[in-house]
Amino acid sequence: MFKLTQLSSITKVFASIAIAIAMNVAYAPISNHLRSDAIAAENPPVSAETKQLIDRLTGQWQIASPFNTNDIFTFIFSADGKLYIVIPSQKTAYALEYQVNTADGQTYLDVLQGGFASRTTVGFSQKGQLILQQLVIPAAFQSSGNLLGGFLLTNALFLNRISNDTNLPKDVEVTTPQSGAIPARQSEAKTYIGSMNRAQQAFFLEKNYFAGNLAVLAIGIPSETENYKYQVMVLDSTKAVQNIAIAKGEELKSYTGLVYLAKMPDSQEPYTLTLICESLKPTPQMPPKFIIQPEPECPSGYIPI
């Protein structure tokens, strides 16, 4: 029989688990990372102990975000080695894979994503909670539109089973975690959109209207790079302008920025505010237009960053 890890021995037997879902920063592998092809090559026989662990994992487990308890993460383990991490507030599910392996008499849970794999031991509390320790999620989850960034939780995480169902919620979109190279390329677009927003603010301060194109803005940003196409869309020359970075690859997210005229209470002097938004998933499509209103929001399919 598979021996369940007791609470008193958690810190002694747990290794770390890393789920590489990088959106905003490049991912730096930690010491227990293995190549996913090396893990797959082990191809261990399915023992009775392995089957018992898989049976016990299969289903839905839930935990609140350590940064914002209003955000809930749902882990869905299927019997055929699929793992989905669902963020209901974003209606997004991240698709990974997992594999149960045995080495040196120890049973491990290996989480696979792209070229990386993370090896960890698993345990269950006396209350039936799934226990993981040192969960590393580099810039993976977002709370109220803000990236949490990478974090390492050295204490044990206790996930509560909420269902035996392995079906994804109908209203979520499945996305595959990005490799470390993708966030580095996306950082170009975020940097350029931020620069375009600031330049539009300076331009409006001097001219009392927004620049209609990159040439007029004159800040040295090209209309096209290896990864993105950049352009300016004037929504109203004296009220708002939209700056746009359209991804040239299917694996990259697109970005858009807004600079808009705002009113300060008890003052007649105009001033401008900015907003930068990121597409929820990779897309080479033109972002929708912002709606000009007192408190603008990101267009459909985009979130603020």
KEKE-3310 file (N, C-alpha, C; in steps of 0.2 Angstrom, whole numbers, plus 5000, padded with zeros to 4 digits):
npx = (5004:5002:5011:5004:5009:5012:5007:5017:5029:5030:5039:5051:5050:5045:5049:5052:5040:5038:5029:5029:5023:5025:5022:5026:5039:5055:5059:5068:5075:5075:5084:5079:5073:5070:5073:5059:5058:5067:5061:5049:5055:5058:5046:5039:5032:5015:5011:5003:5003:5006:4994:4985:4988:4986:4972:4968:4972:4965:4952:4945:4954:4956:4962:4965:4971:4987:4990:4978:4964:4952:4954:4953:4962:4960:4964:4964:4965:4967:4963:4971:4983:4983:4984:4975:4976:4965:4959:4946:4941:4947:4942:4950:4960:4975:4985:4993:5004:5005:5015:5017:5030:5043:5057:5072:5064:5055:5040:5035:5028:5028:5028:5024:5029:5031:5048:5052:5052:5045:5049:5041:5037:5021:5008:4995:4984:4977:4964:4961:4966:4976:4993:5006:5022:5033:5029:5031:5028:5031:5027:5013:4999:4986:4979:4965:4969:4982:4999:5005:5018:5033:5033:5038:5033:5037:5031:5019:5006:4989:4977:4960:4949:4936:4928:4925:4924:4932:4930:4932:4926:4913:4914:4927:4943:4955:4973:4990:5004:5017:5034:5050:5056:5046:5040:5051:5051:5038:5040:5046:5035:5027:5036:5038:5024:5022:5031:5026:5014:5019:5025:5015:5008:5017:5017:5004:5003:5011:5005:4992:4984:4983:4996:4996:5002:5017:5028:5025:5025:5038:5049:5057:5053:5050:5039:5037:5044:5054:5045:5033:5020:5018:5007:4997:4981:4970:4957:4950:4956:4958:4954:4957:4969:4974:4987:4995:5001:5003:5004:5015:5017:5009:5010:5012:5006:4996:4996:4989:4988:4981:4979:4972:4961:4958:4949:4953:4946:4940:4949:4954:4964:4969:4974:4982:4979:4985:4983:4987:4985:4984:4982:4971:4975:4987:4987:4986:4978:4970:4968:4952:4944:4946:4933:4928:4927:4923:4930:4940:4940:4949:4948:4937:4943:4955:4966:4970:4987)
npy = (4994:5011:5023:5035:5052:5059:5073:5077:5074:5081:5092:5085:5076:5082:5088:5102:5109:5115:5125:5130:5144:5156:5173:5186:5187:5181:5163:5155:5140:5130:5120:5107:5104:5095:5088:5087:5077:5068:5064:5058:5048:5039:5031:5022:5006:5004:5003:4995:5004:5016:5017:5019:5031:5040:5038:5043:5056:5061:5072:5087:5100:5113:5129:5145:5160:5165:5178:5185:5182:5182:5177:5161:5146:5132:5115:5103:5086:5074:5056:5052:5058:5072:5089:5103:5120:5131:5147:5154:5167:5173:5166:5156:5142:5134:5123:5108:5094:5078:5066:5050:5044:5032:5032:5027:5020:5030:5038:5049:5065:5071:5086:5092:5103:5110:5111:5108:5100:5096:5089:5082:5076:5070:5072:5068:5075:5070:5074:5072:5082:5087:5089:5100:5107:5121:5128:5134:5147:5156:5172:5168:5169:5180:5194:5203:5209:5212:5207:5194:5190:5180:5167:5159:5147:5142:5135:5121:5118:5117:5109:5108:5095:5097:5091:5075:5076:5078:5086:5102:5118:5125:5138:5143:5147:5137:5138:5136:5136:5148:5147:5152:5160:5167:5177:5186:5191:5197:5207:5217:5223:5228:5237:5246:5251:5257:5267:5274:5279:5288:5297:5302:5309:5319:5325:5330:5339:5349:5352:5351:5342:5325:5315:5308:5298:5287:5293:5306:5307:5304:5296:5286:5273:5259:5255:5242:5227:5212:5204:5212:5223:5240:5254:5269:5274:5287:5291:5302:5317:5327:5321:5307:5294:5279:5267:5254:5237:5224:5207:5197:5184:5168:5163:5174:5187:5201:5219:5234:5252:5266:5284:5297:5311:5319:5325:5336:5338:5354:5361:5369:5365:5354:5337:5321:5304:5286:5270:5253:5238:5220:5206:5192:5180:5173:5182:5187:5197:5213:5224:5228:5244:5256:5262:5278:5285:5291:5283:5273:5256:5241:5234:5222:5205:5209:5213:5224:5229)
npz = (5000:4997:5006:5016:5018:5034:5044:5053:5047:5036:5032:5031:5020:5009:4993:4981:4971:4954:4944:4928:4923:4915:4913:4914:4917:4914:4916:4929:4931:4945:4957:4958:4945:4931:4914:4904:4894:4899:4910:4905:4898:4908:4909:4919:4925:4929:4944:4958:4969:4963:4955:4965:4970:4959:4958:4970:4968:4957:4952:4958:4966:4978:4982:4991:4984:4990:4991:4988:4995:4989:4977:4969:4967:4957:4956:4944:4942:4930:4927:4916:4916:4914:4919:4925:4929:4936:4936:4941:4942:4931:4921:4915:4911:4914:4905:4909:4912:4921:4930:4938:4946:4952:4962:4970:4980:4983:4980:4967:4962:4946:4938:4922:4909:4894:4890:4903:4919:4935:4951:4964:4981:4987:4999:5011:5022:5038:5037:5024:5015:5001:5001:4997:4995:4995:4983:4968:4957:4944:4940:4937:4941:4941:4950:4951:4940:4941:4940:4950:4951:4953:4965:4980:4991:5006:5016:5019:5008:5008:5000:4997:4993:4981:4972:4963:4950:4934:4924:4915:4919:4910:4905:4904:4896:4889:4891:4886:4896:4895:4888:4894:4885:4879:4888:4888:4875:4875:4884:4877:4870:4880:4886:4876:4873:4886:4884:4873:4878:4888:4880:4873:4883:4886:4873:4872:4882:4877:4865:4866:4860:4854:4847:4830:4824:4824:4819:4820:4834:4837:4844:4842:4841:4831:4818:4816:4823:4825:4832:4835:4829:4828:4832:4831:4837:4835:4846:4849:4846:4855:4867:4869:4865:4858:4860:4851:4851:4841:4841:4831:4831:4834:4847:4855:4866:4864:4866:4872:4875:4883:4883:4891:4893:4908:4922:4935:4951:4956:4948:4933:4925:4912:4913:4910:4910:4911:4904:4903:4894:4893:4882:4886:4881:4870:4854:4838:4833:4830:4844:4852:4851:4864:4875:4877:4893:4909:4918:4911:4905:4901:4885:4878:4881:4886:4900:4913:4917)
capx = (5000:5005:5011:5002:5013:5009:5009:5023:5035:5030:5045:5057:5050:5043:5054:5048:5036:5038:5024:5032:5018:5028:5018:5028:5046:5058:5059:5074:5074:5078:5088:5075:5070:5072:5070:5052:5059:5070:5055:5045:5059:5058:5041:5038:5026:5010:5011:4997:5004:5005:4987:4981:4990:4982:4965:4967:4973:4960:4947:4946:4956:4955:4966:4964:4978:4991:4990:4972:4959:4946:4956:4953:4965:4957:4969:4960:4970:4963:4967:4976:4990:4982:4983:4973:4975:4960:4958:4939:4940:4949:4939:4956:4963:4982:4985:5000:5003:5009:5016:5019:5036:5046:5064:5075:5059:5051:5035:5035:5023:5032:5023:5028:5027:5036:5054:5054:5048:5047:5048:5039:5033:5015:5005:4988:4983:4972:4958:4961:4969:4982:4998:5011:5026:5037:5025:5034:5024:5034:5022:5008:4992:4984:4974:4962:4972:4989:5003:5008:5025:5035:5034:5040:5030:5041:5027:5015:5000:4984:4972:4954:4945:4929:4924:4928:4923:4938:4928:4933:4920:4911:4915:4934:4947:4962:4979:4996:5009:5022:5041:5053:5058:5040:5039:5056:5049:5033:5042:5047:5029:5025:5040:5036:5018:5023:5035:5022:5009:5022:5027:5008:5006:5021:5015:4998:5005:5014:5001:4984:4981:4987:5000:4992:5006:5023:5032:5024:5027:5046:5052:5062:5050:5049:5032:5037:5050:5053:5039:5027:5018:5016:5003:4993:4974:4967:4950:4948:4962:4958:4952:4960:4973:4976:4993:4994:5006:5000:5009:5016:5017:5003:5011:5013:5001:4996:4995:4987:4988:4977:4981:4965:4961:4954:4947:4954:4942:4942:4954:4952:4969:4969:4979:4981:4980:4986:4981:4990:4981:4987:4977:4971:4978:4990:4983:4989:4972:4970:4963:4946:4945:4944:4927:4930:4922:4927:4935:4940:4942:4952:4943:4935:4948:4961:4966:4976:4994)
capy = (5000:5018:5025:5042:5056:5062:5080:5078:5072:5085:5096:5080:5072:5086:5092:5107:5108:5121:5125:5136:5147:5163:5178:5193:5187:5175:5158:5153:5134:5128:5114:5100:5104:5090:5089:5083:5072:5063:5061:5054:5042:5034:5027:5017:5002:5007:4998:4996:5010:5022:5018:5021:5038:5043:5037:5048:5063:5062:5076:5094:5102:5120:5133:5152:5163:5167:5185:5188:5177:5182:5173:5154:5142:5125:5110:5097:5081:5068:5050:5051:5062:5079:5094:5110:5125:5135:5153:5156:5174:5175:5161:5154:5136:5132:5115:5105:5086:5076:5059:5048:5040:5030:5032:5025:5018:5035:5040:5056:5068:5075:5091:5093:5109:5112:5107:5108:5096:5097:5083:5083:5071:5072:5069:5069:5076:5066:5077:5071:5087:5086:5093:5102:5112:5125:5129:5140:5149:5162:5176:5164:5170:5187:5195:5210:5212:5213:5201:5193:5189:5173:5167:5153:5146:5137:5131:5117:5121:5112:5109:5104:5092:5099:5086:5070:5078:5080:5091:5109:5122:5127:5145:5144:5146:5133:5141:5132:5140:5150:5146:5157:5165:5171:5183:5191:5195:5201:5213:5223:5227:5232:5243:5251:5254:5262:5273:5278:5282:5293:5302:5305:5313:5325:5328:5333:5344:5354:5354:5351:5337:5319:5313:5304:5292:5286:5298:5313:5306:5305:5294:5281:5267:5257:5253:5235:5224:5205:5201:5216:5229:5246:5259:5274:5275:5293:5290:5309:5321:5331:5317:5300:5290:5272:5265:5247:5232:5218:5201:5194:5176:5165:5162:5180:5191:5208:5224:5241:5257:5272:5290:5300:5317:5318:5332:5336:5342:5361:5364:5369:5363:5347:5332:5315:5297:5281:5263:5248:5231:5214:5201:5187:5174:5175:5183:5192:5201:5220:5224:5232:5251:5258:5266:5284:5286:5294:5278:5268:5249:5237:5232:5215:5201:5212:5215:5229:5227)
capz = (5000:4997:5013:5016:5022:5040:5045:5057:5043:5029:5030:5030:5014:5003:4988:4978:4964:4951:4938:4924:4919:4915:4909:4914:4919:4912:4921:4930:4934:4952:4957:4957:4939:4926:4908:4903:4890:4903:4915:4900:4896:4913:4907:4924:4925:4933:4950:4962:4973:4958:4953:4971:4971:4954:4960:4975:4965:4952:4954:4959:4973:4978:4987:4990:4983:4996:4990:4988:4997:4984:4971:4971:4962:4956:4952:4941:4940:4927:4927:4911:4917:4913:4925:4924:4935:4934:4939:4939:4941:4925:4917:4912:4914:4912:4904:4910:4912:4927:4929:4944:4946:4958:4962:4977:4985:4985:4975:4966:4957:4941:4934:4915:4905:4889:4891:4910:4924:4942:4954:4971:4984:4989:5005:5012:5029:5041:5035:5017:5011:4997:5003:4993:4999:4991:4977:4964:4951:4941:4937:4934:4942:4941:4955:4950:4934:4943:4940:4957:4951:4955:4973:4983:4997:5009:5020:5016:5005:5010:4995:4999:4988:4981:4968:4960:4943:4931:4918:4915:4919:4903:4904:4904:4890:4890:4888:4888:4899:4890:4889:4897:4880:4877:4892:4886:4869:4877:4888:4872:4868:4886:4887:4870:4875:4891:4882:4869:4883:4892:4875:4871:4888:4885:4867:4873:4887:4873:4859:4868:4856:4854:4841:4826:4822:4828:4816:4824:4841:4836:4850:4839:4841:4824:4817:4816:4825:4824:4836:4835:4825:4833:4829:4835:4835:4839:4847:4849:4846:4862:4873:4870:4860:4859:4857:4850:4850:4839:4841:4825:4832:4837:4854:4859:4868:4861:4871:4870:4880:4882:4886:4890:4897:4914:4925:4942:4955:4958:4944:4926:4921:4910:4914:4907:4914:4906:4906:4899:4895:4890:4880:4891:4878:4864:4849:4833:4831:4832:4850:4851:4854:4871:4876:4881:4898:4915:4921:4905:4906:4896:4880:4879:4880:4889:4907:4915:4920)
cpx = (5004:5005:5009:5007:5010:5011:5016:5030:5035:5036:5051:5056:5048:5049:5049:5045:5036:5033:5026:5026:5020:5024:5022:5036:5049:5059:5066:5073:5078:5081:5085:5072:5074:5070:5064:5054:5063:5065:5051:5048:5059:5052:5040:5032:5021:5009:5004:4997:5003:4998:4983:4982:4986:4975:4964:4968:4967:4954:4949:4948:4957:4959:4965:4971:4981:4991:4984:4967:4953:4947:4956:4957:4962:4962:4964:4965:4965:4967:4972:4982:4989:4981:4981:4973:4971:4959:4951:4938:4942:4946:4945:4958:4970:4983:4992:4999:5007:5010:5019:5025:5039:5053:5067:5070:5054:5046:5035:5030:5027:5027:5027:5025:5033:5042:5056:5049:5050:5045:5046:5036:5026:5013:4998:4988:4978:4965:4957:4963:4975:4987:5004:5015:5031:5035:5028:5030:5026:5029:5016:5001:4992:4979:4971:4966:4980:4993:5006:5015:5027:5035:5035:5037:5033:5037:5022:5009:4995:4978:4966:4951:4938:4925:4928:4928:4930:4936:4929:4927:4919:4913:4923:4938:4953:4967:4985:5001:5015:5029:5044:5055:5052:5039:5045:5054:5043:5035:5044:5041:5027:5029:5039:5029:5018:5026:5030:5017:5013:5023:5020:5006:5010:5019:5009:4999:5008:5009:4994:4981:4986:4990:4996:4996:5013:5028:5031:5026:5035:5049:5057:5059:5048:5041:5031:5044:5049:5047:5033:5026:5016:5012:4999:4986:4972:4960:4947:4954:4963:4956:4955:4964:4974:4982:4993:5000:5003:5005:5009:5017:5011:5004:5012:5006:5001:4994:4992:4987:4983:4979:4974:4965:4956:4953:4949:4949:4944:4948:4952:4958:4969:4975:4977:4983:4982:4984:4985:4987:4985:4981:4977:4974:4982:4986:4987:4984:4973:4965:4957:4948:4942:4937:4929:4924:4926:4932:4936:4942:4945:4947:4942:4941:4955:4960:4971:4982:4997)
cpy = (5006:5021:5033:5046:5059:5069:5081:5077:5076:5088:5091:5077:5076:5089:5098:5106:5115:5121:5132:5139:5155:5167:5185:5193:5180:5170:5156:5146:5133:5121:5107:5100:5098:5091:5085:5077:5066:5060:5056:5048:5037:5029:5021:5013:5005:5001:5000:5003:5016:5023:5021:5029:5042:5043:5043:5055:5065:5066:5083:5096:5110:5124:5141:5155:5166:5175:5189:5183:5177:5178:5166:5150:5135:5121:5105:5092:5075:5062:5048:5055:5070:5083:5100:5114:5130:5141:5156:5163:5177:5171:5158:5147:5135:5125:5113:5097:5084:5068:5056:5043:5038:5029:5031:5024:5024:5037:5047:5058:5072:5079:5093:5099:5111:5107:5106:5103:5097:5091:5085:5077:5074:5069:5071:5070:5071:5068:5076:5077:5085:5091:5094:5107:5115:5126:5135:5141:5156:5166:5173:5167:5178:5188:5203:5213:5213:5207:5200:5192:5182:5173:5160:5152:5140:5132:5126:5120:5115:5113:5105:5101:5095:5095:5081:5071:5080:5085:5098:5113:5125:5134:5147:5143:5142:5137:5136:5137:5142:5148:5152:5163:5170:5178:5188:5195:5199:5207:5219:5227:5231:5238:5248:5255:5259:5268:5277:5282:5288:5299:5305:5310:5320:5329:5332:5339:5350:5357:5354:5347:5331:5318:5308:5298:5292:5291:5304:5312:5306:5303:5288:5274:5265:5255:5245:5232:5216:5202:5205:5221:5234:5251:5263:5274:5281:5291:5297:5313:5325:5327:5311:5298:5283:5270:5257:5243:5226:5213:5199:5186:5174:5164:5168:5184:5198:5213:5231:5246:5263:5278:5294:5306:5316:5325:5331:5341:5349:5364:5364:5367:5356:5343:5326:5309:5292:5274:5258:5241:5226:5209:5195:5181:5177:5176:5188:5197:5208:5220:5229:5239:5252:5262:5272:5285:5289:5290:5273:5262:5246:5235:5224:5210:5203:5213:5220:5226:5233)
cpz = (5000:5003:5013:5021:5028:5041:5048:5053:5036:5027:5028:5023:5008:4999:4985:4972:4961:4945:4934:4920:4918:4911:4908:4915:4916:4918:4922:4934:4940:4952:4956:4950:4935:4919:4907:4899:4894:4908:4911:4899:4901:4912:4912:4923:4930:4939:4954:4967:4969:4956:4959:4971:4966:4955:4965:4973:4961:4955:4955:4966:4972:4984:4986:4988:4989:4996:4990:4989:4992:4978:4973:4965:4962:4952:4950:4939:4937:4928:4922:4911:4915:4919:4923:4930:4933:4939:4937:4938:4935:4919:4912:4915:4910:4911:4905:4910:4919:4926:4936:4943:4952:4957:4969:4982:4986:4979:4974:4961:4953:4937:4928:4912:4901:4890:4899:4914:4931:4946:4962:4974:4986:4995:5006:5020:5032:5039:5027:5013:5007:4999:4998:4996:4994:4984:4973:4958:4949:4937:4934:4935:4943:4946:4953:4944:4935:4943:4947:4957:4953:4963:4975:4990:5001:5014:5016:5013:5006:5005:4997:4993:4988:4976:4965:4952:4940:4925:4920:4916:4912:4901:4904:4898:4892:4887:4890:4891:4894:4892:4892:4892:4878:4881:4890:4880:4871:4880:4883:4871:4874:4887:4882:4871:4880:4889:4877:4873:4886:4886:4873:4877:4887:4879:4868:4878:4883:4868:4860:4863:4856:4847:4837:4824:4825:4825:4819:4831:4842:4843:4848:4840:4834:4824:4817:4818:4823:4827:4836:4830:4829:4829:4834:4832:4839:4840:4847:4850:4852:4868:4874:4864:4862:4856:4857:4848:4848:4838:4833:4825:4836:4845:4858:4861:4865:4867:4868:4876:4878:4886:4885:4895:4903:4917:4932:4946:4957:4954:4936:4921:4919:4912:4911:4911:4909:4909:4901:4900:4891:4888:4885:4888:4872:4858:4844:4830:4834:4838:4848:4853:4861:4870:4880:4886:4904:4918:4916:4908:4900:4891:4881:4877:4883:4896:4908:4918:4923)
residu = (MET:PHE:LYS:LEU:THR:GLN:LEU:SER:SER:ILE:THR:LYS:VAL:PHE:ALA:SER:ILE:ALA:ILE:ALA:ILE:ALA:MET:ASN:VAL:ALA:TYR:ALA:PRO:ILE:SER:ASN:HIS:LEU:ARG:SER:ASP:ALA:ILE:ALA:ALA:GLU:ASN:PRO:PRO:VAL:SER:ALA:GLU:THR:LYS:GLN:LEU:ILE:ASP:ARG:LEU:THR:GLY:GLN:TRP:GLN:ILE:ALA:SER:PRO:PHE:ASN:THR:ASN:ASP:ILE:PHE:THR:PHE:ILE:PHE:SER:ALA:ASP:GLY:LYS:LEU:TYR:ILE:VAL:ILE:PRO:SER:GLN:LYS:THR:ALA:TYR:ALA:LEU:GLU:TYR:GLN:VAL:ASN:THR:ALA:ASP:GLY:GLN:THR:TYR:LEU:ASP:VAL:LEU:GLN:GLY:GLY:PHE:ALA:SER:ARG:THR:THR:VAL:GLY:PHE:SER:GLN:LYS:GLY:GLN:LEU:ILE:LEU:GLN:GLN:LEU:VAL:ILE:PRO:ALA:ALA:PHE:GLN:SER:SER:GLY:ASN:LEU:LEU:GLY:GLY:PHE:LEU:LEU:THR:ASN:ALA:LEU:PHE:LEU:ASN:ARG:ILE:SER:ASN:ASP:THR:ASN:LEU:PRO:LYS:ASP:VAL:GLU:VAL:THR:THR:PRO:GLN:SER:GLY:ALA:ILE:PRO:ALA:ARG:GLN:SER:GLU:ALA:LYS:THR:TYR:ILE:GLY:SER:MET:ASN:ARG:ALA:GLN:GLN:ALA:PHE:PHE:LEU:GLU:LYS:ASN:TYR:PHE:ALA:GLY:ASN:LEU:ALA:VAL:LEU:ALA:ILE:GLY:ILE:PRO:SER:GLU:THR:GLU:ASN:TYR:LYS:TYR:GLN:VAL:MET:VAL:LEU:ASP:SER:THR:LYS:ALA:VAL:GLN:ASN:ILE:ALA:ILE:ALA:LYS:GLY:GLU:GLU:LEU:LYS:SER:TYR:THR:GLY:LEU:VAL:TYR:LEU:ALA:LYS:MET:PRO:ASP:SER:GLN:GLU:PRO:TYR:THR:LEU:THR:LEU:ILE:CYS:GLU:SER:LEU:LYS:PRO:THR:PRO:GLN:MET:PRO:PRO:LYS:PHE:ILE:ILE:GLN:PRO:GLU:PRO:GLU:CYS:PRO:SER:GLY:TYR:ILE:PRO:ILE)
# end
